[in-house]
Amino acid sequence: MFGQALFRQIEMNETIEIRGQEAGDWEDLYAIRTATPGALPYIRPDWVREELAEPKKGAWPLVAVAHLADGPSVVARTNLQLGSGRREHCATLTLEQHPDLAGDAGRKLLCETVEVAEKWWNKRRLDVTLPAADSAAVALFGSLGFVQEARLRESVRVAGELVDEVILARLSGDAAASRSVEPGGRHPQSSPRSKPDVRIRGGSSDDWEAYHAIWSQPDVCWGTMQIPYPSADWNRERVRERTPPRFWPLVAEVDGRVVGNAGMRRDEHHRSHVGHAGMMVHSDYWGMGIGSALMAAVIDLAENWIGLTRIQLEVYTDNGRAIRLYEKNGFNTEGVCRAFSFRDGQYVDALLMARLCRVR
Ligand SMILES: CC(C)(COP(=O)(O)OP(=O)(O)OC[C@H]1O[C@@H](n2cnc3c(N)ncnc32)[C@H](O)[C@@H]1OP(=O)(O)O)[C@@H](O)C(=O)NCCC(=O)NCCS
């Protein structure tokens, strides 16, 4: 029964109650975060309070409450960040647990969260990113059927060191049964084309119609996360929201017409050395060096001006043209994320690729 599944009492030394997170849990969560080794230090209590007062869109947090000698306390918390659009079948998990008080509550909460994700939200790809050195967490997720898919080099800063993380994922239902698409795919090698003069400049909200035209193209939907038949109003709003310093939009112009765009989103706090890149070119202009020009600008901006040392992206395993472009620009494959997205009636895997640079 629904009530029993979500609020069941689990027999332990102390009674553990699992329930949805409430705004008033913020002090316990602050205590967990400040007690966890390797977590960002000196966080502000009001950040945690605001986060719980206004959870992120698509967040579904659960907590485990232990009835300790001095009263009930949240000792572990999971969050399901629910995917949408082409990633409706996905959810990203986090688990936070008090190092001294949680006992087995973290594991119990995690089991319940996986059940809720798969049986109530119908999520078929659950993933989690963990510090590679946290063998206890890796083993815990591994015991629940999560499999390591990628190792992210130098993706987080911990006490002055850049350390690796791993992505683990658990597939279920039709996603578990899906087969990877073959490399090569839909777009044959095009013959060399003449290279026009390309001007790269910052994108602005005035460019929204050009963005909308490119995002609406079937070939661009195929290679990216765009959805066919997008609403112009929606795209106008999306372009308006893409502003520095978190997001750096670039456009490529040929003869004064915007024919391609790229973007880089910068992570925050102890991941602020990481940028996530994406790009697309109007298919009438493929093979003319525009993707290469956009990529050169992304790298220049990231590494020479805003001090990023890691640029990462996901690319479908059958998008040979894009993979070639990224390899040529120093990106290495760090793993394969299975059933990463849904495309034209089937799940499609994605390579996780990254380029590292050292600050000179
Ligand atoms: C991927 C994309 C941005 C490349 O843009 P582009 O302007 O065609 O790129 P370029 O002309 O600079 O060519 C890039 C490289 O791919 C090579 N290439 C062309 N067709 C290819 C193919 N079918 N298979 C493999 N490589 C191919 C080119 O030869 C070139 O390498 P080279 O300079 O060594 O010759 C563009 O195809 C696109 O927008 N695709 C749809 C959206 C998309 O997939 N975005 C990437 C999301 S991760």
The ligand as an SDF file (V2000), in Angstrom:
LIG
                    3D

 48 50  0  0  0  0  0  0  0  0999 V2000
   28.6610   18.0480  -34.7450 C   0  0  0  0  0  0  0  0  0  0  0  0
   28.5890   19.3650  -35.5160 C   0  0  0  0  0  0  0  0  0  0  0  0
   28.5070   20.5060  -34.4940 C   0  0  0  0  0  0  0  0  0  0  0  0
   29.8530   19.5080  -36.3560 C   0  0  0  0  0  0  0  0  0  0  0  0
   29.7970   20.7620  -37.0040 O   0  0  0  0  0  0  0  0  0  0  0  0
   30.5030   21.0090  -38.4230 P   0  0  0  0  0  0  0  0  0  0  0  0
   30.3850   22.4500  -38.7060 O   0  0  0  0  0  0  0  0  0  0  0  0
   29.9850   20.0660  -39.4270 O   0  0  0  0  0  0  0  0  0  0  0  0
   32.0190   20.6490  -38.0370 O   0  0  0  0  0  0  0  0  0  0  0  0
   33.3110   20.7860  -38.9440 P   0  0  0  0  0  0  0  0  0  0  0  0
   32.9360   21.1850  -40.3410 O   0  0  0  0  0  0  0  0  0  0  0  0
   34.2460   21.6800  -38.2200 O   0  0  0  0  0  0  0  0  0  0  0  0
   33.8450   19.2760  -38.9950 O   0  0  0  0  0  0  0  0  0  0  0  0
   34.2380   18.6040  -37.8390 C   0  0  0  0  0  0  0  0  0  0  0  0
   34.9900   17.3330  -38.1940 C   0  0  0  0  0  0  0  0  0  0  0  0
   34.1140   16.2390  -38.4570 O   0  0  0  0  0  0  0  0  0  0  0  0
   34.5370   15.5580  -39.6530 C   0  0  0  0  0  0  0  0  0  0  0  0
   33.3920   14.8560  -40.2340 N   0  0  0  0  0  0  0  0  0  0  0  0
   32.5200   15.3100  -41.1360 C   0  0  0  0  0  0  0  0  0  0  0  0
   31.5860   14.3650  -41.3700 N   0  0  0  0  0  0  0  0  0  0  0  0
   31.9040   13.2830  -40.6240 C   0  0  0  0  0  0  0  0  0  0  0  0
   31.3220   11.9980  -40.4160 C   0  0  0  0  0  0  0  0  0  0  0  0
   30.1860   11.6280  -41.0210 N   0  0  0  0  0  0  0  0  0  0  0  0
   31.9270   11.1370  -39.5950 N   0  0  0  0  0  0  0  0  0  0  0  0
   33.0630   11.4900  -38.9320 C   0  0  0  0  0  0  0  0  0  0  0  0
   33.6380   12.7050  -39.0810 N   0  0  0  0  0  0  0  0  0  0  0  0
   33.0600   13.5970  -39.9140 C   0  0  0  0  0  0  0  0  0  0  0  0
   35.0260   16.6710  -40.4850 C   0  0  0  0  0  0  0  0  0  0  0  0
   35.8100   16.1570  -41.5040 O   0  0  0  0  0  0  0  0  0  0  0  0
   35.8090   17.4810  -39.4760 C   0  0  0  0  0  0  0  0  0  0  0  0
   37.0680   16.9370  -39.2090 O   0  0  0  0  0  0  0  0  0  0  0  0
   38.3410   17.4500  -40.0540 P   0  0  0  0  0  0  0  0  0  0  0  0
   38.4830   18.9090  -39.7280 O   0  0  0  0  0  0  0  0  0  0  0  0
   39.4440   16.6260  -39.5450 O   0  0  0  0  0  0  0  0  0  0  0  0
   38.0110   17.2280  -41.4760 O   0  0  0  0  0  0  0  0  0  0  0  0
   27.3740   19.3880  -36.4680 C   0  0  0  0  0  0  0  0  0  0  0  0
   27.4230   18.2530  -37.2840 O   0  0  0  0  0  0  0  0  0  0  0  0
   26.0240   19.4270  -35.7940 C   0  0  0  0  0  0  0  0  0  0  0  0
   25.5310   20.4900  -35.4450 O   0  0  0  0  0  0  0  0  0  0  0  0
   25.3610   18.2650  -35.6130 N   0  0  0  0  0  0  0  0  0  0  0  0
   24.0300   18.1910  -35.0120 C   0  0  0  0  0  0  0  0  0  0  0  0
   24.0550   18.5820  -33.5570 C   0  0  0  0  0  0  0  0  0  0  0  0
   25.0620   17.7580  -32.8080 C   0  0  0  0  0  0  0  0  0  0  0  0
   25.1830   16.5670  -33.0320 O   0  0  0  0  0  0  0  0  0  0  0  0
   25.7820   18.4330  -31.8930 N   0  0  0  0  0  0  0  0  0  0  0  0
   26.7520   17.7720  -31.0590 C   0  0  0  0  0  0  0  0  0  0  0  0
   26.1130   17.3560  -29.8040 C   0  0  0  0  0  0  0  0  0  0  0  0
   27.2320   16.4920  -28.7220 S   0  0  0  0  0  0  0  0  0  0  0  0
  1  2  1  0
  2  3  1  0
  2  4  1  0
  2 36  1  0
  4  5  1  0
  5  6  1  0
  6  7  2  0
  6  8  1  0
  6  9  1  0
  9 10  1  0
 10 11  2  0
 10 12  1  0
 10 13  1  0
 13 14  1  0
 14 15  1  0
 15 16  1  0
 15 30  1  0
 16 17  1  0
 17 18  1  0
 17 28  1  0
 18 19  1  0
 18 27  1  0
 19 20  2  0
 20 21  1  0
 21 22  1  0
 21 27  2  0
 22 23  1  0
 22 24  2  0
 24 25  1  0
 25 26  2  0
 26 27  1  0
 28 29  1  0
 28 30  1  0
 30 31  1  0
 31 32  1  0
 32 33  2  0
 32 34  1  0
 32 35  1  0
 36 37  1  0
 36 38  1  0
 38 39  2  0
 38 40  1  0
 40 41  1  0
 41 42  1  0
 42 43  1  0
 43 44  2  0
 43 45  1  0
 45 46  1  0
 46 47  1  0
 47 48  1  0
M  END
$$$$
